[in-house]
Amino acid sequence: MFQLPVPTVRREPIVSWRGSFNDEEISKIKDLVELQEFKEGSLGFQNNNHLDKKVRDSNVSFLKVDEHSRWLYEKISNLISRVNYDKFGLNLSYMEEIQITKYTVDQHYDWHMDTYNNGSIHDRKLSMSLLLSSPEEDFEGGELCIVNQGRIHEPVVLNPIKGECIFFQSFNPHKVNPITKGERLSLVAWSVGEYV
């Protein structure tokens, strides 16, 4: 008998997909955003939420699945499935409600992780951020910084363009730097899976 090597899955730390949404699709998303009610972004999970503007200062809204947004949920779930299959190899079960986030001047979201960290057998495993506005044209500042492979003092600083999706594992610490001008609009989706 000959022992087979244990296969390893190469997991990309950060994946960028430019042009994943075209201008027409971004416009349709913005039409959905116009109908949304926004509230201050909070910290925590479920009933354990609290506000702390030193850590998170933004306005958020959750987009329900309906006849107007179904196309968006279908497209994002297909993107997530494809990227996960090609680059991450994570055990994913479902996607949570899409969050729309608005940042205006001086607003930000300091270092955080997207995981629940509550002892559940399910947790967020893959995070996706889609930029809906144009850097320099609509806003300045607001860079997305992600800790890559534990290098806390050397985060990857990303300046995505409108329509670009950034994918990363939800346990990676990340932040959005303060906006210095205009308004930054983004869409965030989290995929959840069971720990095996």
C-alpha positions, 0 to 999 in steps of 0.5 A: 500500500502506498500512502497518498499525500494529503491534499492542501487547498490553496486559499487566497488571502484577498481576491479582487475582481474588477468589472464584476458589476458594470455601470448599468448594474451599479445604477440599478443597485443605486436605484434600490439604495434610494428606497432604503432607510439608513441607521447608524452602524452598530457593533456587535451581533443580534441583540448585543448591539451598541454604538461606538463612533470611535470604532464605527461611524457610518450609516447602514441599511439591509436590503431585503430579498424581493422582486426588485433585488432578487437579481442582485442576490442571484448575481452576488451568490453566483460570484461568491460561489465561483470565487470560493470554488476557484480561490478559497475552498471554504465550506459555505451554506448561505449568504446573509442579507446584503448591507449597504453602507454610506460613509461621509466626511470623517466617517470610518470603520476601525479595525474589526473582523466580520465573524460572530465569535459567539461559539455558534457552529455557524459563522461568517467565513467569506466577506465581499465588499463592492464599491458603488461610488467612484474614488476621486469623482465621488469621494476621497479617503476611505481606503479598505485596509486588510490584514494579510496573513497575520501581518498586523503592521503591514496591512494591504491598502486597497483603493478599489474602483466602482464595480470592483468586488473585494473578497477575503476571509471574514476573520481577517481584521480590516478597516475603512479609513476616514472619508476626507471628501464626498460620500463613499457608498458600498455593498457588503455581503457575508457568506456563512458556513458550518465549522467542520 
